[in-house]
């Protein structure tokens, strides 16, 4: 199945410009455009992508370390 030309152009911009933290905002803009153009199948795919991104973001935040890890190394201080 071919993507509509406007959507292909938007996805090319994604390859060139988007940073990972901007992906949800990018796909929201693409979804808005897809709604205006009545690209119903693309809207469904974009919704799935947004759901996946939200789940991955939550998982990444949950896995973040709480603070610095203690490695068991002694502290360096003044020598006597």
N, CA, C and O atoms as a Tripos MOL2 file, in Angstrom:
@<TRIPOS>MOLECULE
protein
  320   319    80     0     0
PROTEIN
NO_CHARGES

@<TRIPOS>ATOM
      1 N           0.8430   -1.1860    0.0000 N.3       1 UNK1
      2 CA          0.0000    0.0000    0.0000 C.3       1 UNK1
      3 C           0.8830    1.2410    0.0000 C.2       1 UNK1
      4 O           1.8320    1.3360    0.7780 O.2       1 UNK1
      5 N           0.5750    2.1660   -0.8530 N.am      2 UNK2
      6 CA          1.3320    3.4060   -0.9530 C.3       2 UNK2
      7 C           0.8110    4.4230    0.0560 C.2       2 UNK2
      8 O          -0.3960    4.5610    0.2570 O.2       2 UNK2
      9 N           1.7420    5.1300    0.6830 N.am      3 UNK3
     10 CA          1.3500    6.2360    1.5610 C.3       3 UNK3
     11 C           0.9840    7.4450    0.7160 C.2       3 UNK3
     12 O           1.5620    7.6390   -0.3540 O.2       3 UNK3
     13 N           0.0440    8.2580    1.1660 N.am      4 UNK4
     14 CA         -0.2430    9.4980    0.4510 C.3       4 UNK4
     15 C           1.0050   10.3700    0.3710 C.2       4 UNK4
     16 O           1.8270   10.3650    1.2870 O.2       4 UNK4
     17 N           1.1480   11.1080   -0.7060 N.am      5 UNK5
     18 CA          2.3550   11.9150   -0.9340 C.3       5 UNK5
     19 C           2.6260   12.8750    0.2180 C.2       5 UNK5
     20 O           3.7770   13.0320    0.6270 O.2       5 UNK5
     21 N           1.5950   13.5170    0.7460 N.am      6 UNK6
     22 CA          1.7970   14.4500    1.8530 C.3       6 UNK6
     23 C           2.3840   13.7760    3.0770 C.2       6 UNK6
     24 O           3.2400   14.3440    3.7550 O.2       6 UNK6
     25 N           1.9270   12.5710    3.3600 N.am      7 UNK7
     26 CA          2.4360   11.8280    4.5070 C.3       7 UNK7
     27 C           3.8610   11.3700    4.2580 C.2       7 UNK7
     28 O           4.6840   11.3930    5.1730 O.2       7 UNK7
     29 N           4.1670   10.9570    3.0380 N.am      8 UNK8
     30 CA          5.5510   10.5750    2.7160 C.3       8 UNK8
     31 C           6.4840   11.7550    2.9300 C.2       8 UNK8
     32 O           7.5830   11.5910    3.4600 O.2       8 UNK8
     33 N           6.0530   12.9430    2.5200 N.am      9 UNK9
     34 CA          6.8750   14.1370    2.7160 C.3       9 UNK9
     35 C           7.0810   14.4270    4.1870 C.2       9 UNK9
     36 O           8.1820   14.7970    4.5950 O.2       9 UNK9
     37 N           6.0340   14.2650    4.9960 N.am     10 UNK10
     38 CA          6.1580   14.4760    6.4390 C.3      10 UNK10
     39 C           7.1440   13.4870    7.0480 C.2      10 UNK10
     40 O           7.9440   13.8540    7.9080 O.2      10 UNK10
     41 N           7.0880   12.2340    6.6020 N.am     11 UNK11
     42 CA          8.0010   11.2240    7.1460 C.3      11 UNK11
     43 C           9.4380   11.4840    6.7160 C.2      11 UNK11
     44 O          10.3660   11.1850    7.4680 O.2      11 UNK11
     45 N           9.6390   12.0350    5.5190 N.am     12 UNK12
     46 CA         10.9970   12.4240    5.1150 C.3      12 UNK12
     47 C          11.5390   13.4980    6.0450 C.2      12 UNK12
     48 O          12.7160   13.4680    6.4050 O.2      12 UNK12
     49 N          10.6910   14.4520    6.4390 N.am     13 UNK13
     50 CA         11.1060   15.4870    7.3860 C.3      13 UNK13
     51 C          11.4990   14.8620    8.7100 C.2      13 UNK13
     52 O          12.4480   15.3130    9.3520 O.2      13 UNK13
     53 N          10.7770   13.8240    9.1270 N.am     14 UNK14
     54 CA         11.0970   13.1350   10.3710 C.3      14 UNK14
     55 C          12.5140   12.5930   10.3080 C.2      14 UNK14
     56 O          13.2740   12.7460   11.2650 O.2      14 UNK14
     57 N          12.8830   11.9650    9.2050 N.am     15 UNK15
     58 CA         14.2300   11.4300    9.0580 C.3      15 UNK15
     59 C          15.2790   12.5210    9.1580 C.2      15 UNK15
     60 O          16.3630   12.2840    9.6920 O.2      15 UNK15
     61 N          14.9840   13.6980    8.6620 N.am     16 UNK16
     62 CA         15.9640   14.7660    8.5840 C.3      16 UNK16
     63 C          16.0240   15.6320    9.8330 C.2      16 UNK16
     64 O          17.0950   16.1410   10.1650 O.2      16 UNK16
     65 N          14.9040   15.8160   10.5400 N.am     17 UNK17
     66 CA         14.8390   16.8650   11.5490 C.3      17 UNK17
     67 C          14.5520   16.3970   12.9660 C.2      17 UNK17
     68 O          15.0730   16.9930   13.9090 O.2      17 UNK17
     69 N          13.7600   15.3740   13.1580 N.am     18 UNK18
     70 CA         13.2030   15.0800   14.4820 C.3      18 UNK18
     71 C          14.2380   14.4630   15.4230 C.2      18 UNK18
     72 O          15.0240   13.6000   15.0320 O.2      18 UNK18
     73 N          14.2160   14.9190   16.6500 N.am     19 UNK19
     74 CA         14.9720   14.3170   17.7350 C.3      19 UNK19
     75 C          14.0500   13.3080   18.4120 C.2      19 UNK19
     76 O          12.8290   13.4430   18.3220 O.2      19 UNK19
     77 N          14.6030   12.2940   19.0900 N.am     20 UNK20
     78 CA         13.7320   11.2780   19.7050 C.3      20 UNK20
     79 C          12.6700   11.8380   20.6460 C.2      20 UNK20
     80 O          11.5460   11.3380   20.6610 O.2      20 UNK20
     81 N          12.9960   12.8570   21.4270 N.am     21 UNK21
     82 CA         12.0160   13.3920   22.3660 C.3      21 UNK21
     83 C          10.9140   14.1660   21.6610 C.2      21 UNK21
     84 O           9.9080   14.4990   22.2870 O.2      21 UNK21
     85 N          11.0740   14.4620   20.3810 N.am     22 UNK22
     86 CA         10.0570   15.1960   19.6250 C.3      22 UNK22
     87 C           9.1030   14.2760   18.8750 C.2      22 UNK22
     88 O           8.1590   14.7550   18.2450 O.2      22 UNK22
     89 N           9.3260   12.9830   18.9290 N.am     23 UNK23
     90 CA          8.5110   12.0670   18.1300 C.3      23 UNK23
     91 C           7.0190   12.1680   18.4220 C.2      23 UNK23
     92 O           6.2350   12.2500   17.4770 O.2      23 UNK23
     93 N           6.5820   12.1670   19.6920 N.am     24 UNK24
     94 CA          5.1270   12.2660   19.9040 C.3      24 UNK24
     95 C           4.5290   13.5380   19.3090 C.2      24 UNK24
     96 O           3.4450   13.4990   18.7280 O.2      24 UNK24
     97 N           5.2250   14.6580   19.4480 N.am     25 UNK25
     98 CA          4.7200   15.9150   18.8970 C.3      25 UNK25
     99 C           4.6710   15.8460   17.3690 C.2      25 UNK25
    100 O           3.7290   16.3380   16.7480 O.2      25 UNK25
    101 N           5.6840   15.2380   16.7770 N.am     26 UNK26
    102 CA          5.7110   15.1000   15.3270 C.3      26 UNK26
    103 C           4.5150   14.2720   14.8450 C.2      26 UNK26
    104 O           3.8140   14.6610   13.9110 O.2      26 UNK26
    105 N           4.2940   13.1210   15.5000 N.am     27 UNK27
    106 CA          3.1990   12.2590   15.0710 C.3      27 UNK27
    107 C           1.8380   12.8790   15.3520 C.2      27 UNK27
    108 O           0.8740   12.5810   14.6460 O.2      27 UNK27
    109 N           1.7350   13.7270   16.3580 N.am     28 UNK28
    110 CA          0.4740   14.4580   16.5790 C.3      28 UNK28
    111 C           0.2020   15.3910   15.4070 C.2      28 UNK28
    112 O          -0.9350   15.4940   14.9470 O.2      28 UNK28
    113 N           1.2410   16.0730   14.9190 N.am     29 UNK29
    114 CA          1.0640   16.9580   13.7560 C.3      29 UNK29
    115 C           0.6740   16.1520   12.5090 C.2      29 UNK29
    116 O          -0.2010   16.5570   11.7450 O.2      29 UNK29
    117 N           1.3390   15.0060   12.3190 N.am     30 UNK30
    118 CA          1.0230   14.1640   11.1620 C.3      30 UNK30
    119 C          -0.4080   13.6360   11.2790 C.2      30 UNK30
    120 O          -1.1280   13.5600   10.2840 O.2      30 UNK30
    121 N          -0.8170   13.2700   12.4990 N.am     31 UNK31
    122 CA         -2.1750   12.7630   12.7090 C.3      31 UNK31
    123 C          -3.2130   13.8430   12.3750 C.2      31 UNK31
    124 O          -4.2410   13.5630   11.7570 O.2      31 UNK31
    125 N          -2.9270   15.0680   12.7920 N.am     32 UNK32
    126 CA         -3.8410   16.1770   12.4950 C.3      32 UNK32
    127 C          -3.9920   16.3350   10.9800 C.2      32 UNK32
    128 O          -5.0970   16.5040   10.4670 O.2      32 UNK32
    129 N          -2.8670   16.2760   10.2830 N.am     33 UNK33
    130 CA         -2.9100   16.3850    8.8180 C.3      33 UNK33
    131 C          -3.6870   15.2160    8.2110 C.2      33 UNK33
    132 O          -4.4760   15.4020    7.2840 O.2      33 UNK33
    133 N          -3.4600   14.0150    8.7380 N.am     34 UNK34
    134 CA         -4.1600   12.8390    8.2210 C.3      34 UNK34
    135 C          -5.6730   12.9690    8.4410 C.2      34 UNK34
    136 O          -6.4640   12.5470    7.5980 O.2      34 UNK34
    137 N          -6.0680   13.5550    9.5780 N.am     35 UNK35
    138 CA         -7.5020   13.7790    9.8210 C.3      35 UNK35
    139 C          -8.0790   14.7490    8.7990 C.2      35 UNK35
    140 O          -9.1700   14.5300    8.2720 O.2      35 UNK35
    141 N          -7.3400   15.8250    8.5210 N.am     36 UNK36
    142 CA         -7.8250   16.8080    7.5530 C.3      36 UNK36
    143 C          -7.9720   16.1960    6.1630 C.2      36 UNK36
    144 O          -8.9110   16.5120    5.4310 O.2      36 UNK36
    145 N          -7.0300   15.3130    5.8060 N.am     37 UNK37
    146 CA         -7.0560   14.6880    4.4730 C.3      37 UNK37
    147 C          -7.9080   13.4210    4.4420 C.2      37 UNK37
    148 O          -8.0810   12.8180    3.3830 O.2      37 UNK37
    149 N          -8.4420   13.0140    5.5980 N.am     38 UNK38
    150 CA         -9.2790   11.8120    5.7370 C.3      38 UNK38
    151 C          -8.5300   10.5370    5.3430 C.2      38 UNK38
    152 O          -9.0600    9.6900    4.6230 O.2      38 UNK38
    153 N          -7.2820   10.4140    5.8290 N.am     39 UNK39
    154 CA         -6.4750    9.2130    5.6230 C.3      39 UNK39
    155 C          -6.7400    8.2750    6.7930 C.2      39 UNK39
    156 O          -5.9280    8.1900    7.7140 O.2      39 UNK39
    157 N          -7.8620    7.5750    6.7650 N.am     40 UNK40
    158 CA         -8.3360    6.8110    7.9140 C.3      40 UNK40
    159 C          -7.3860    5.6910    8.3260 C.2      40 UNK40
    160 O          -7.1590    5.4920    9.5190 O.2      40 UNK40
    161 N          -6.8330    4.9650    7.3790 N.am     41 UNK41
    162 CA         -5.9220    3.8710    7.7170 C.3      41 UNK41
    163 C          -4.6520    4.4250    8.3520 C.2      41 UNK41
    164 O          -4.1260    3.8410    9.3000 O.2      41 UNK41
    165 N          -4.1580    5.5420    7.8370 N.am     42 UNK42
    166 CA         -2.9550    6.1400    8.3950 C.3      42 UNK42
    167 C          -3.1900    6.6310    9.8230 C.2      42 UNK42
    168 O          -2.2990    6.5430   10.6680 O.2      42 UNK42
    169 N          -4.3820    7.1440   10.0860 N.am     43 UNK43
    170 CA         -4.7110    7.6110   11.4410 C.3      43 UNK43
    171 C          -4.6170    6.4480   12.4190 C.2      43 UNK43
    172 O          -4.0870    6.5970   13.5200 O.2      43 UNK43
    173 N          -5.1300    5.2940   12.0180 N.am     44 UNK44
    174 CA         -5.0680    4.1150   12.8870 C.3      44 UNK44
    175 C          -3.6080    3.7320   13.1720 C.2      44 UNK44
    176 O          -3.2560    3.4280   14.3120 O.2      44 UNK44
    177 N          -2.7780    3.7490   12.1550 N.am     45 UNK45
    178 CA         -1.3560    3.4310   12.3420 C.3      45 UNK45
    179 C          -0.6440    4.4500   13.2100 C.2      45 UNK45
    180 O           0.1880    4.0890   14.0420 O.2      45 UNK45
    181 N          -0.9660    5.7190   13.0230 N.am     46 UNK46
    182 CA         -0.3580    6.7720   13.8400 C.3      46 UNK46
    183 C          -0.7790    6.6220   15.2950 C.2      46 UNK46
    184 O           0.0340    6.8070   16.2000 O.2      46 UNK46
    185 N          -2.0560    6.2840   15.5270 N.am     47 UNK47
    186 CA         -2.5170    6.0640   16.9050 C.3      47 UNK47
    187 C          -1.7610    4.9150   17.5570 C.2      47 UNK47
    188 O          -1.3900    5.0020   18.7280 O.2      47 UNK47
    189 N          -1.5310    3.8400   16.8100 N.am     48 UNK48
    190 CA         -0.7520    2.7230   17.3490 C.3      48 UNK48
    191 C           0.6710    3.1640   17.6780 C.2      48 UNK48
    192 O           1.2140    2.7880   18.7170 O.2      48 UNK48
    193 N           1.2700    3.9500   16.8070 N.am     49 UNK49
    194 CA          2.6210    4.4450   17.0380 C.3      49 UNK49
    195 C           2.6700    5.3230   18.2770 C.2      49 UNK49
    196 O           3.5880    5.1930   19.0880 O.2      49 UNK49
    197 N           1.6990    6.2130   18.4380 N.am     50 UNK50
    198 CA          1.6640    7.0840   19.6200 C.3      50 UNK50
    199 C           1.5030    6.2760   20.9030 C.2      50 UNK50
    200 O           2.1280    6.5870   21.9170 O.2      50 UNK50
    201 N           0.6720    5.2450   20.8630 N.am     51 UNK51
    202 CA          0.5040    4.3760   22.0330 C.3      51 UNK51
    203 C           1.8080    3.6720   22.3640 C.2      51 UNK51
    204 O           2.2020    3.6050   23.5290 O.2      51 UNK51
    205 N           2.4810    3.1470   21.3480 N.am     52 UNK52
    206 CA          3.7620    2.4760   21.5420 C.3      52 UNK52
    207 C           4.8020    3.4300   22.1260 C.2      52 UNK52
    208 O           5.5250    3.0660   23.0530 O.2      52 UNK52
    209 N           4.8810    4.6440   21.5920 N.am     53 UNK53
    210 CA          5.8460    5.6250   22.1030 C.3      53 UNK53
    211 C           5.5680    5.9770   23.5620 C.2      53 UNK53
    212 O           6.4980    6.1010   24.3590 O.2      53 UNK53
    213 N           4.3030    6.1380   23.9110 N.am     54 UNK54
    214 CA          3.9540    6.4510   25.2990 C.3      54 UNK54
    215 C           4.3490    5.3070   26.2300 C.2      54 UNK54
    216 O           4.8620    5.5520   27.3220 O.2      54 UNK54
    217 N           4.1180    4.0630   25.8120 N.am     55 UNK55
    218 CA          4.4970    2.9160   26.6330 C.3      55 UNK55
    219 C           6.0110    2.8500   26.8080 C.2      55 UNK55
    220 O           6.4980    2.5970   27.9100 O.2      55 UNK55
    221 N           6.7510    3.0760   25.7360 N.am     56 UNK56
    222 CA          8.2130    3.0290   25.8130 C.3      56 UNK56
    223 C           8.7570    4.1480   26.6870 C.2      56 UNK56
    224 O           9.7210    3.9460   27.4260 O.2      56 UNK56
    225 N           8.1530    5.3190   26.6100 N.am     57 UNK57
    226 CA          8.5890    6.4340   27.4480 C.3      57 UNK57
    227 C           8.3690    6.1050   28.9260 C.2      57 UNK57
    228 O           9.2420    6.3520   29.7570 O.2      57 UNK57
    229 N           7.1920    5.5460   29.2500 N.am     58 UNK58
    230 CA          6.9020    5.1660   30.6350 C.3      58 UNK58
    231 C           7.8740    4.0940   31.1200 C.2      58 UNK58
    232 O           8.3440    4.1430   32.2560 O.2      58 UNK58
    233 N           8.1720    3.1320   30.2610 N.am     59 UNK59
    234 CA          9.1070    2.0620   30.6210 C.3      59 UNK59
    235 C          10.5060    2.6240   30.8720 C.2      59 UNK59
    236 O          11.1770    2.2210   31.8220 O.2      59 UNK59
    237 N          10.9390    3.5410   30.0330 N.am     60 UNK60
    238 CA         12.2630    4.1410   30.1960 C.3      60 UNK60
    239 C          12.3420    4.9460   31.4910 C.2      60 UNK60
    240 O          13.3550    4.8990   32.1900 O.2      60 UNK60
    241 N          11.2910    5.6770   31.8120 N.am     61 UNK61
    242 CA         11.2850    6.4510   33.0580 C.3      61 UNK61
    243 C          11.2780    5.5320   34.2730 C.2      61 UNK61
    244 O          11.9090    5.8340   35.2860 O.2      61 UNK61
    245 N          10.5760    4.4260   34.1770 N.am     62 UNK62
    246 CA         10.5070    3.4800   35.2840 C.3      62 UNK62
    247 C          11.8630    2.8150   35.5170 C.2      62 UNK62
    248 O          12.2050    2.4850   36.6530 O.2      62 UNK62
    249 N          12.6240    2.6190   34.4660 N.am     63 UNK63
    250 CA         13.9190    1.9390   34.5650 C.3      63 UNK63
    251 C          15.0780    2.8770   34.8930 C.2      63 UNK63
    252 O          16.2060    2.4250   35.0910 O.2      63 UNK63
    253 N          14.8070    4.1660   34.9520 N.am     64 UNK64
    254 CA         15.8890    5.1040   35.2660 C.3      64 UNK64
    255 C          16.4290    4.8240   36.6600 C.2      64 UNK64
    256 O          15.6600    4.5560   37.5830 O.2      64 UNK64
    257 N          17.7450    4.8860   36.8170 N.am     65 UNK65
    258 CA         18.2960    4.6910   38.1540 C.3      65 UNK65
    259 C          17.8620    5.8210   39.0850 C.2      65 UNK65
    260 O          17.6800    6.9640   38.6650 O.2      65 UNK65
    261 N          17.7030    5.4690   40.3630 N.am     66 UNK66
    262 CA         17.2360    6.4390   41.3530 C.3      66 UNK66
    263 C          18.3160    7.4490   41.7160 C.2      66 UNK66
    264 O          17.9990    8.5610   42.1370 O.2      66 UNK66
    265 N          19.5430    7.0960   41.5660 N.am     67 UNK67
    266 CA         20.6330    7.9990   41.9180 C.3      67 UNK67
    267 C          21.9490    7.3720   41.5190 C.2      67 UNK67
    268 O          21.9790    6.3810   40.7900 O.2      67 UNK67
    269 N          23.0380    7.9480   41.9960 N.am     68 UNK68
    270 CA         24.3380    7.3770   41.6360 C.3      68 UNK68
    271 C          24.4960    5.9750   42.2270 C.2      68 UNK68
    272 O          24.0220    5.6880   43.3260 O.2      68 UNK68
    273 N          25.1610    5.1280   41.4840 N.am     69 UNK69
    274 CA         25.4010    3.7580   41.9490 C.3      69 UNK69
    275 C          26.6750    3.7090   42.7700 C.2      69 UNK69
    276 O          27.6950    4.2660   42.3660 O.2      69 UNK69
    277 N          26.6280    3.0500   43.9160 N.am     70 UNK70
    278 CA         27.8080    2.8950   44.7570 C.3      70 UNK70
    279 C          28.6150    1.7290   44.2070 C.2      70 UNK70
    280 O          28.1190    0.6060   44.1160 O.2      70 UNK70
    281 N          29.8560    2.0020   43.8440 N.am     71 UNK71
    282 CA         30.7130    0.9870   43.2310 C.3      71 UNK71
    283 C          31.6500    0.3120   44.2350 C.2      71 UNK71
    284 O          32.4240   -0.5750   43.8740 O.2      71 UNK71
    285 N          31.5740    0.7330   45.4770 N.am     72 UNK72
    286 CA         32.4280    0.1230   46.4930 C.3      72 UNK72
    287 C          33.8360    0.7050   46.5380 C.2      72 UNK72
    288 O          34.6980    0.1630   47.2300 O.2      72 UNK72
    289 N          34.0820    1.7590   45.8380 N.am     73 UNK73
    290 CA         35.3980    2.3810   45.8310 C.3      73 UNK73
    291 C          35.5220    3.3180   47.0250 C.2      73 UNK73
    292 O          34.5620    3.9990   47.3860 O.2      73 UNK73
    293 N          36.6840    3.3530   47.6300 N.am     74 UNK74
    294 CA         36.8580    4.2580   48.7640 C.3      74 UNK74
    295 C          36.8800    5.7160   48.2970 C.2      74 UNK74
    296 O          37.2790    6.0220   47.1730 O.2      74 UNK74
    297 N          36.4470    6.5890   49.1790 N.am     75 UNK75
    298 CA         36.4940    8.0140   48.8750 C.3      75 UNK75
    299 C          37.9300    8.4900   48.9200 C.2      75 UNK75
    300 O          38.7240    8.0340   49.7420 O.2      75 UNK75
    301 N          38.2520    9.3990   48.0410 N.am     76 UNK76
    302 CA         39.6000    9.9550   48.0060 C.3      76 UNK76
    303 C          39.5980   11.2090   48.8550 C.2      76 UNK76
    304 O          38.7980   12.1190   48.6380 O.2      76 UNK76
    305 N          40.4740   11.2490   49.7970 N.am     77 UNK77
    306 CA         40.5640   12.4000   50.6810 C.3      77 UNK77
    307 C          42.0210   12.7960   50.8860 C.2      77 UNK77
    308 O          42.9130   12.2340   50.2510 O.2      77 UNK77
    309 N          42.2590   13.7390   51.7500 N.am     78 UNK78
    310 CA         43.6440   14.1510   52.0100 C.3      78 UNK78
    311 C          44.4240   13.0060   52.6500 C.2      78 UNK78
    312 O          43.9000   12.2960   53.5090 O.2      78 UNK78
    313 N          45.6550   12.8310   52.2380 N.am     79 UNK79
    314 CA         46.5090   11.7940   52.8060 C.3      79 UNK79
    315 C          47.2110   12.3490   54.0520 C.2      79 UNK79
    316 O          47.5910   13.5200   54.0640 O.2      79 UNK79
    317 N          47.3890   11.5370   55.0930 N.am     80 UNK80
    318 CA         48.0330   12.0220   56.3350 C.3      80 UNK80
    319 C          49.5220   12.2170   56.1990 C.2      80 UNK80
    320 O          50.1830   12.6180   57.1580 O.2      80 UNK80
@<TRIPOS>BOND
     1     1     2 1
     2     2     3 1
     3     3     4 2
     4     3     5 am
     5     5     6 1
     6     6     7 1
     7     7     8 2
     8     7     9 am
     9     9    10 1
    10    10    11 1
    11    11    12 2
    12    11    13 am
    13    13    14 1
    14    14    15 1
    15    15    16 2
    16    15    17 am
    17    17    18 1
    18    18    19 1
    19    19    20 2
    20    19    21 am
    21    21    22 1
    22    22    23 1
    23    23    24 2
    24    23    25 am
    25    25    26 1
    26    26    27 1
    27    27    28 2
    28    27    29 am
    29    29    30 1
    30    30    31 1
    31    31    32 2
    32    31    33 am
    33    33    34 1
    34    34    35 1
    35    35    36 2
    36    35    37 am
    37    37    38 1
    38    38    39 1
    39    39    40 2
    40    39    41 am
    41    41    42 1
    42    42    43 1
    43    43    44 2
    44    43    45 am
    45    45    46 1
    46    46    47 1
    47    47    48 2
    48    47    49 am
    49    49    50 1
    50    50    51 1
    51    51    52 2
    52    51    53 am
    53    53    54 1
    54    54    55 1
    55    55    56 2
    56    55    57 am
    57    57    58 1
    58    58    59 1
    59    59    60 2
    60    59    61 am
    61    61    62 1
    62    62    63 1
    63    63    64 2
    64    63    65 am
    65    65    66 1
    66    66    67 1
    67    67    68 2
    68    67    69 am
    69    69    70 1
    70    70    71 1
    71    71    72 2
    72    71    73 am
    73    73    74 1
    74    74    75 1
    75    75    76 2
    76    75    77 am
    77    77    78 1
    78    78    79 1
    79    79    80 2
    80    79    81 am
    81    81    82 1
    82    82    83 1
    83    83    84 2
    84    83    85 am
    85    85    86 1
    86    86    87 1
    87    87    88 2
    88    87    89 am
    89    89    90 1
    90    90    91 1
    91    91    92 2
    92    91    93 am
    93    93    94 1
    94    94    95 1
    95    95    96 2
    96    95    97 am
    97    97    98 1
    98    98    99 1
    99    99   100 2
   100    99   101 am
   101   101   102 1
   102   102   103 1
   103   103   104 2
   104   103   105 am
   105   105   106 1
   106   106   107 1
   107   107   108 2
   108   107   109 am
   109   109   110 1
   110   110   111 1
   111   111   112 2
   112   111   113 am
   113   113   114 1
   114   114   115 1
   115   115   116 2
   116   115   117 am
   117   117   118 1
   118   118   119 1
   119   119   120 2
   120   119   121 am
   121   121   122 1
   122   122   123 1
   123   123   124 2
   124   123   125 am
   125   125   126 1
   126   126   127 1
   127   127   128 2
   128   127   129 am
   129   129   130 1
   130   130   131 1
   131   131   132 2
   132   131   133 am
   133   133   134 1
   134   134   135 1
   135   135   136 2
   136   135   137 am
   137   137   138 1
   138   138   139 1
   139   139   140 2
   140   139   141 am
   141   141   142 1
   142   142   143 1
   143   143   144 2
   144   143   145 am
   145   145   146 1
   146   146   147 1
   147   147   148 2
   148   147   149 am
   149   149   150 1
   150   150   151 1
   151   151   152 2
   152   151   153 am
   153   153   154 1
   154   154   155 1
   155   155   156 2
   156   155   157 am
   157   157   158 1
   158   158   159 1
   159   159   160 2
   160   159   161 am
   161   161   162 1
   162   162   163 1
   163   163   164 2
   164   163   165 am
   165   165   166 1
   166   166   167 1
   167   167   168 2
   168   167   169 am
   169   169   170 1
   170   170   171 1
   171   171   172 2
   172   171   173 am
   173   173   174 1
   174   174   175 1
   175   175   176 2
   176   175   177 am
   177   177   178 1
   178   178   179 1
   179   179   180 2
   180   179   181 am
   181   181   182 1
   182   182   183 1
   183   183   184 2
   184   183   185 am
   185   185   186 1
   186   186   187 1
   187   187   188 2
   188   187   189 am
   189   189   190 1
   190   190   191 1
   191   191   192 2
   192   191   193 am
   193   193   194 1
   194   194   195 1
   195   195   196 2
   196   195   197 am
   197   197   198 1
   198   198   199 1
   199   199   200 2
   200   199   201 am
   201   201   202 1
   202   202   203 1
   203   203   204 2
   204   203   205 am
   205   205   206 1
   206   206   207 1
   207   207   208 2
   208   207   209 am
   209   209   210 1
   210   210   211 1
   211   211   212 2
   212   211   213 am
   213   213   214 1
   214   214   215 1
   215   215   216 2
   216   215   217 am
   217   217   218 1
   218   218   219 1
   219   219   220 2
   220   219   221 am
   221   221   222 1
   222   222   223 1
   223   223   224 2
   224   223   225 am
   225   225   226 1
   226   226   227 1
   227   227   228 2
   228   227   229 am
   229   229   230 1
   230   230   231 1
   231   231   232 2
   232   231   233 am
   233   233   234 1
   234   234   235 1
   235   235   236 2
   236   235   237 am
   237   237   238 1
   238   238   239 1
   239   239   240 2
   240   239   241 am
   241   241   242 1
   242   242   243 1
   243   243   244 2
   244   243   245 am
   245   245   246 1
   246   246   247 1
   247   247   248 2
   248   247   249 am
   249   249   250 1
   250   250   251 1
   251   251   252 2
   252   251   253 am
   253   253   254 1
   254   254   255 1
   255   255   256 2
   256   255   257 am
   257   257   258 1
   258   258   259 1
   259   259   260 2
   260   259   261 am
   261   261   262 1
   262   262   263 1
   263   263   264 2
   264   263   265 am
   265   265   266 1
   266   266   267 1
   267   267   268 2
   268   267   269 am
   269   269   270 1
   270   270   271 1
   271   271   272 2
   272   271   273 am
   273   273   274 1
   274   274   275 1
   275   275   276 2
   276   275   277 am
   277   277   278 1
   278   278   279 1
   279   279   280 2
   280   279   281 am
   281   281   282 1
   282   282   283 1
   283   283   284 2
   284   283   285 am
   285   285   286 1
   286   286   287 1
   287   287   288 2
   288   287   289 am
   289   289   290 1
   290   290   291 1
   291   291   292 2
   292   291   293 am
   293   293   294 1
   294   294   295 1
   295   295   296 2
   296   295   297 am
   297   297   298 1
   298   298   299 1
   299   299   300 2
   300   299   301 am
   301   301   302 1
   302   302   303 1
   303   303   304 2
   304   303   305 am
   305   305   306 1
   306   306   307 1
   307   307   308 2
   308   307   309 am
   309   309   310 1
   310   310   311 1
   311   311   312 2
   312   311   313 am
   313   313   314 1
   314   314   315 1
   315   315   316 2
   316   315   317 am
   317   317   318 1
   318   318   319 1
   319   319   320 2
@<TRIPOS>SUBSTRUCTURE
     1 UNK1         2 RESIDUE 1 A UNK
     2 UNK2         6 RESIDUE 1 A UNK
     3 UNK3        10 RESIDUE 1 A UNK
     4 UNK4        14 RESIDUE 1 A UNK
     5 UNK5        18 RESIDUE 1 A UNK
     6 UNK6        22 RESIDUE 1 A UNK
     7 UNK7        26 RESIDUE 1 A UNK
     8 UNK8        30 RESIDUE 1 A UNK
     9 UNK9        34 RESIDUE 1 A UNK
    10 UNK10       38 RESIDUE 1 A UNK
    11 UNK11       42 RESIDUE 1 A UNK
    12 UNK12       46 RESIDUE 1 A UNK
    13 UNK13       50 RESIDUE 1 A UNK
    14 UNK14       54 RESIDUE 1 A UNK
    15 UNK15       58 RESIDUE 1 A UNK
    16 UNK16       62 RESIDUE 1 A UNK
    17 UNK17       66 RESIDUE 1 A UNK
    18 UNK18       70 RESIDUE 1 A UNK
    19 UNK19       74 RESIDUE 1 A UNK
    20 UNK20       78 RESIDUE 1 A UNK
    21 UNK21       82 RESIDUE 1 A UNK
    22 UNK22       86 RESIDUE 1 A UNK
    23 UNK23       90 RESIDUE 1 A UNK
    24 UNK24       94 RESIDUE 1 A UNK
    25 UNK25       98 RESIDUE 1 A UNK
    26 UNK26      102 RESIDUE 1 A UNK
    27 UNK27      106 RESIDUE 1 A UNK
    28 UNK28      110 RESIDUE 1 A UNK
    29 UNK29      114 RESIDUE 1 A UNK
    30 UNK30      118 RESIDUE 1 A UNK
    31 UNK31      122 RESIDUE 1 A UNK
    32 UNK32      126 RESIDUE 1 A UNK
    33 UNK33      130 RESIDUE 1 A UNK
    34 UNK34      134 RESIDUE 1 A UNK
    35 UNK35      138 RESIDUE 1 A UNK
    36 UNK36      142 RESIDUE 1 A UNK
    37 UNK37      146 RESIDUE 1 A UNK
    38 UNK38      150 RESIDUE 1 A UNK
    39 UNK39      154 RESIDUE 1 A UNK
    40 UNK40      158 RESIDUE 1 A UNK
    41 UNK41      162 RESIDUE 1 A UNK
    42 UNK42      166 RESIDUE 1 A UNK
    43 UNK43      170 RESIDUE 1 A UNK
    44 UNK44      174 RESIDUE 1 A UNK
    45 UNK45      178 RESIDUE 1 A UNK
    46 UNK46      182 RESIDUE 1 A UNK
    47 UNK47      186 RESIDUE 1 A UNK
    48 UNK48      190 RESIDUE 1 A UNK
    49 UNK49      194 RESIDUE 1 A UNK
    50 UNK50      198 RESIDUE 1 A UNK
    51 UNK51      202 RESIDUE 1 A UNK
    52 UNK52      206 RESIDUE 1 A UNK
    53 UNK53      210 RESIDUE 1 A UNK
    54 UNK54      214 RESIDUE 1 A UNK
    55 UNK55      218 RESIDUE 1 A UNK
    56 UNK56      222 RESIDUE 1 A UNK
    57 UNK57      226 RESIDUE 1 A UNK
    58 UNK58      230 RESIDUE 1 A UNK
    59 UNK59      234 RESIDUE 1 A UNK
    60 UNK60      238 RESIDUE 1 A UNK
    61 UNK61      242 RESIDUE 1 A UNK
    62 UNK62      246 RESIDUE 1 A UNK
    63 UNK63      250 RESIDUE 1 A UNK
    64 UNK64      254 RESIDUE 1 A UNK
    65 UNK65      258 RESIDUE 1 A UNK
    66 UNK66      262 RESIDUE 1 A UNK
    67 UNK67      266 RESIDUE 1 A UNK
    68 UNK68      270 RESIDUE 1 A UNK
    69 UNK69      274 RESIDUE 1 A UNK
    70 UNK70      278 RESIDUE 1 A UNK
    71 UNK71      282 RESIDUE 1 A UNK
    72 UNK72      286 RESIDUE 1 A UNK
    73 UNK73      290 RESIDUE 1 A UNK
    74 UNK74      294 RESIDUE 1 A UNK
    75 UNK75      298 RESIDUE 1 A UNK
    76 UNK76      302 RESIDUE 1 A UNK
    77 UNK77      306 RESIDUE 1 A UNK
    78 UNK78      310 RESIDUE 1 A UNK
    79 UNK79      314 RESIDUE 1 A UNK
    80 UNK80      318 RESIDUE 1 A UNK
